[in-house]
Structure formats: structure tokens, C-alpha cells
Amino acid sequence: MEYSPRRLWTQFGPQAVKFCVVGGTGQIFGSAILYSLTEFLHVYYIYSNWAAAVITQIAAFTGYKY
């Protein structure tokens, strides 16, 4: 069985792009939540980090699922 780049891209390319887009968006989203909670709402940074991680994981799970 030959694994050419074209065959691999056809088989896994769209899924790889989806995972990169969802992961990158989740990283930006999580950083924005962390910064917003800490700087603007004056939430303690450890609690902000926890909340941002939970919200980001929920959003990433939803993005990966759909």
C-alpha cells in the first residue's frame, strides 16, 4: 500500500485543517478569556486560569465534535 502525499491529503487533509483551526481558535479564545477575567474583572489569576481552561475545553470539544 502506497502512502503518497496526495492520497494522505485526500484522506486526512480536511480533518487536519479542522483540528488546526479549532485548536488555534481555542487558544486565542482561552487567552482572551484569561486576560479579560484578570485585567478587567479583577479575578485572581489562578481562578481566571481555571475558568478559562474549563470554558476553552468545552468550546474545543464542541468544535471538534461538530
LINLIN-V649814 format. One record per residue. N is the residue number from 1. RES is the residue in one letter. SS is DSSP state (A for helix, B for strand, O for the rest). D_LAST is the distance of its C-alpha to the last C-alpha in whole Angstrom. Layout:
n->N res->RES ss->SS d_last->D_LAST
n->N res->RES ss->SS d_last->D_LAST
This chain:
n->1 res->M ss->O d_last->31
n->2 res->E ss->O d_last->31
n->3 res->Y ss->O d_last->28
n->4 res->S ss->O d_last->28
n->5 res->P ss->A d_last->26
n->6 res->R ss->A d_last->25
n->7 res->R ss->A d_last->24
n->8 res->L ss->A d_last->22
n->9 res->W ss->A d_last->20
n->10 res->T ss->A d_last->20
n->11 res->Q ss->A d_last->18
n->12 res->F ss->A d_last->16
n->13 res->G ss->A d_last->17
n->14 res->P ss->A d_last->13
n->15 res->Q ss->A d_last->11
n->16 res->A ss->A d_last->14
n->17 res->V ss->A d_last->14
n->18 res->K ss->A d_last->10
n->19 res->F ss->A d_last->11
n->20 res->C ss->A d_last->14
n->21 res->V ss->A d_last->13
n->22 res->V ss->A d_last->10
n->23 res->G ss->A d_last->13
n->24 res->G ss->A d_last->16
n->25 res->T ss->A d_last->14
n->26 res->G ss->A d_last->14
n->27 res->Q ss->A d_last->18
n->28 res->I ss->A d_last->19
n->29 res->F ss->A d_last->17
n->30 res->G ss->A d_last->19
n->31 res->S ss->A d_last->22
n->32 res->A ss->A d_last->23
n->33 res->I ss->A d_last->22
n->34 res->L ss->A d_last->25
n->35 res->Y ss->A d_last->27
n->36 res->S ss->A d_last->27
n->37 res->L ss->A d_last->28
n->38 res->T ss->A d_last->30
n->39 res->E ss->A d_last->32
n->40 res->F ss->A d_last->32
n->41 res->L ss->O d_last->31
n->42 res->H ss->O d_last->34
n->43 res->V ss->O d_last->32
n->44 res->Y ss->O d_last->33
n->45 res->Y ss->A d_last->31
n->46 res->I ss->A d_last->30
n->47 res->Y ss->A d_last->29
n->48 res->S ss->A d_last->27
n->49 res->N ss->A d_last->26
n->50 res->W ss->A d_last->25
n->51 res->A ss->A d_last->23
n->52 res->A ss->A d_last->21
n->53 res->A ss->A d_last->20
n->54 res->V ss->A d_last->19
n->55 res->I ss->A d_last->17
n->56 res->T ss->A d_last->15
n->57 res->Q ss->A d_last->14
n->58 res->I ss->A d_last->12
n->59 res->A ss->A d_last->11
n->60 res->A ss->A d_last->10
n->61 res->F ss->A d_last->9
n->62 res->T ss->A d_last->6
n->63 res->G ss->A d_last->5
n->64 res->Y ss->A d_last->6
n->65 res->K ss->A d_last->4
n->66 res->Y ss->O d_last->0
